Amino acid sequence: MNAMIISPVDGSVLKQHIQTALTTKINDRELFMKGIDHSYCQEE
């Protein structure tokens, strides 16, 4: 939350958090299926 608050002044902290959440494994079926499983857990 603090990264969002200070992002208009210094976006580097927010950028760092976003980069750790991203992946380059866009064709990885196992990672895709894991994401689907997690999305179902969020709906329950």
C-alpha angles and dihedrals in degrees: 000000000000090000089058092049095053096036095099088059101032118011096179095093092050091045090053092052092049093048092054090054095051127084137198092210095099094148097046107119094194092054090047093052091047089055091051091051092051092049090055090051090054091054095055 
